[in-house]
Amino acid sequence: MAGTNIERLDPALDALVAPDARIERVATGFVFTEGPMWKSGRLWFSDVNGDKLRAVDPSGKVEELLPNSGGLPNPPQGASIGSNGMVPDKDGTVLMTQMGARRIVRVDARLKLTPFLGHYQGKRLNSPNDLVVGADGALWFTDPPFGLFNGMDRDPAKQLPYNAVFRYADGKLEPAITDLALPNGIGLSPNGKILYVTDYGPPGIIYAYDIGPKGALSNKRTVIAFPRGGGGGADGLKVDTAGNIWATGPGGIRIITPQGKVLGQIKLPEVAANLAFAEDGHVLYITASTSVYRLKTKIAGILPRYSR
């Protein structure tokens, strides 16, 4: 479609995305799409600024699942207070972040919400954003201040002294990373031994960490520092079965080797915030501003641990 392009920067990209692959716009008309997750034959996604949780099937049929998905009783119009990232849990429910209510909730089969995580040592979380579940069942999530109203870090409602990456395991919540400015996207390597985290920036950086026993992190290193300009920021990321990182950033989605080499760039007419592998793993859905896009891939992506 017009305005879309796959820029091939290395011949190795042909093994991941066919040379004749085309980007489709599946649905449009939203405010700001985020947090995509494949579930039971449909893509669930958040409209962060529209404050709704929706689902779209492969034909493009859209259903509103939850109004007021961010959990605030009287949400300000157009603010970033809706739901955001989601992951399936082992019992078939979904763990969903609520930027406005500053917590993670559990969504059951009847779309009933139950609070899950909202505080650390008696202090409210900032604004949980994105999540991933490790091979050991541990939940990792980023907690930037994007859902706060008055200048984010300067908001008097902010209670924590940092914007952390948290790990929740065995009933215990701990901040695993506290030195990033705006932690945002998050993912794991295929073997589950490397954690990837996006620091939104500007200019935006993806860091890698080795995961040790009980989630101990070490060997922080830069995978990529995004160039400035091009529209958008360093946001969501996903990883394919070969270990490549598919990451939103200024100017589009970059496909990056674990060593930091950019193989190609997906460019859209809108700013892409996040993405999710879907169906059998060979379909990539992209949430980009007012729309949801789709691209078939030759490589399979890693689906969430408890996908159904």
Backbone hydrogen bonds, N-H to C=O, Kabsch-Sander energy under -0.5 kcal/mol:
donor,donor_aa,acceptor,acceptor_aa,energy
4,T,1,M,-1.7
5,N,267,K,-2.2
7,E,5,N,-0.6
7,E,265,Q,-3.2
8,R,6,I,-0.6
9,L,7,E,-0.8
9,L,263,L,-1.8
10,D,263,L,-1.3
13,L,10,D,-2.1
14,D,11,P,-1.6
15,A,12,A,-1.2
16,L,13,L,-1.9
17,V,13,L,-2.9
21,A,18,A,-2.1
24,E,294,R,-2.7
26,V,24,E,-0.7
26,V,292,V,-2.4
27,A,292,V,-1.4
29,G,290,T,-0.9
30,F,290,T,-2.2
33,T,289,S,-2.8
34,E,46,S,-2.5
37,M,44,W,-2.3
39,K,42,R,-3.3
42,R,39,K,-1.6
43,L,56,V,-2.9
44,W,37,M,-3.1
44,W,42,R,-0.7
45,F,54,R,-2.9
46,S,34,E,-2.6
47,D,52,K,-3.1
48,V,32,F,-2.0
48,V,46,S,-0.7
49,N,32,F,-0.5
51,D,47,D,-1.4
52,K,47,D,-1.4
53,L,66,L,-2.6
54,R,45,F,-3.0
55,A,63,E,-2.4
56,V,43,L,-2.2
57,D,61,K,-2.0
60,G,57,D,-2.3
63,E,55,A,-2.8
65,L,53,L,-2.6
65,L,63,E,-0.6
66,L,53,L,-1.9
68,N,51,D,-0.9
69,S,51,D,-1.3
71,G,68,N,-1.5
78,G,49,N,-0.6
79,A,76,P,-1.4
81,I,48,V,-0.7
81,I,79,A,-2.0
82,G,48,V,-1.5
84,N,97,T,-1.7
85,G,129,N,-2.3
87,V,95,L,-2.0
89,D,93,T,-3.1
92,G,89,D,-1.9
94,V,107,V,-2.2
95,L,87,V,-3.2
96,M,94,V,-0.6
96,M,105,V,-2.8
97,T,85,G,-2.6
98,Q,103,R,-3.1
99,M,82,G,-2.2
99,M,97,T,-0.5
100,G,81,I,-1.4
101,A,70,G,-2.2
102,R,98,Q,-1.1
103,R,98,Q,-1.6
104,I,117,L,-3.2
105,V,96,M,-2.8
106,R,114,T,-3.3
107,V,94,V,-3.2
108,D,106,R,-0.5
108,D,112,K,-2.1
111,L,108,D,-2.2
114,T,106,R,-2.1
116,F,104,I,-2.4
117,L,104,I,-1.8
120,Y,123,K,-3.0
123,K,120,Y,-1.9
125,L,102,R,-0.5
125,L,118,G,-2.2
129,N,142,T,-2.4
132,V,140,W,-2.2
134,G,138,A,-2.9
137,G,134,G,-2.0
139,L,168,Y,-2.6
140,W,132,V,-2.9
140,W,138,A,-0.5
141,F,166,F,-2.1
142,T,130,D,-2.1
143,D,164,A,-2.1
148,L,145,P,-2.0
151,G,149,F,-1.3
153,D,151,G,-0.7
154,R,151,G,-1.6
155,D,152,M,-1.9
158,K,155,D,-1.9
164,A,162,Y,-0.7
165,V,177,I,-2.0
166,F,141,F,-2.9
166,F,164,A,-0.5
167,R,174,E,-2.8
168,Y,139,L,-3.1
169,A,167,R,-0.5
169,A,172,K,-2.2
172,K,169,A,-1.9
174,E,167,R,-2.3
176,A,165,V,-2.9
176,A,174,E,-0.6
177,I,165,V,-1.6
184,N,198,T,-2.8
185,G,235,D,-0.8
187,G,196,Y,-2.1
189,S,194,I,-2.1
192,G,189,S,-1.9
195,L,209,Y,-2.5
196,Y,187,G,-3.1
197,V,207,Y,-2.2
198,T,185,G,-2.5
199,D,205,I,-3.3
200,Y,182,L,-2.8
200,Y,198,T,-0.7
205,I,199,D,-1.9
206,I,224,I,-2.5
207,Y,197,V,-2.9
207,Y,205,I,-0.6
208,A,221,R,-2.8
209,Y,195,L,-1.9
210,D,218,S,-2.9
211,I,193,K,-2.8
212,G,210,D,-0.6
212,G,216,A,-3.8
215,G,212,G,-1.6
216,A,213,P,-1.6
218,S,210,D,-1.8
221,R,208,A,-1.9
223,V,206,I,-3.2
224,I,206,I,-1.1
226,F,204,G,-2.5
226,F,224,I,-0.6
234,A,200,Y,-1.2
235,D,233,G,-0.7
235,D,248,T,-1.0
236,G,273,A,-2.6
238,K,246,W,-2.1
240,D,244,N,-2.4
241,T,300,A,-2.9
243,G,240,D,-1.9
245,I,256,I,-3.4
246,W,238,K,-3.4
246,W,244,N,-0.5
247,A,245,I,-0.7
247,A,254,R,-2.7
248,T,236,G,-2.6
249,G,252,G,-1.4
251,G,231,G,-2.9
252,G,249,G,-2.3
253,I,266,I,-2.6
254,R,247,A,-2.8
254,R,252,G,-0.5
255,I,264,G,-2.4
256,I,245,I,-3.1
256,I,254,R,-0.6
257,T,261,K,-2.7
260,G,257,T,-2.3
263,L,255,I,-3.2
263,L,261,K,-0.6
264,G,255,I,-1.0
265,Q,7,E,-2.1
266,I,253,I,-3.2
267,K,5,N,-3.5
267,K,265,Q,-0.6
273,A,287,T,-2.7
274,N,287,T,-1.6
276,A,285,Y,-2.5
278,A,283,V,-2.7
281,G,278,A,-2.9
283,V,278,A,-0.9
284,L,295,L,-3.3
285,Y,276,A,-3.0
285,Y,283,V,-0.5
286,I,293,Y,-2.5
287,T,274,N,-2.0
288,A,286,I,-0.7
288,A,291,S,-2.5
289,S,271,V,-0.6
291,S,288,A,-2.4
292,V,27,A,-2.6
293,Y,286,I,-2.8
294,R,24,E,-2.5
295,L,284,L,-2.3
297,T,282,H,-2.9
298,K,16,L,-2.7
299,I,16,L,-1.5
301,G,281,G,-2.7
302,I,239,V,-2.4
303,L,301,G,-0.6
307,S,304,P,-2.0
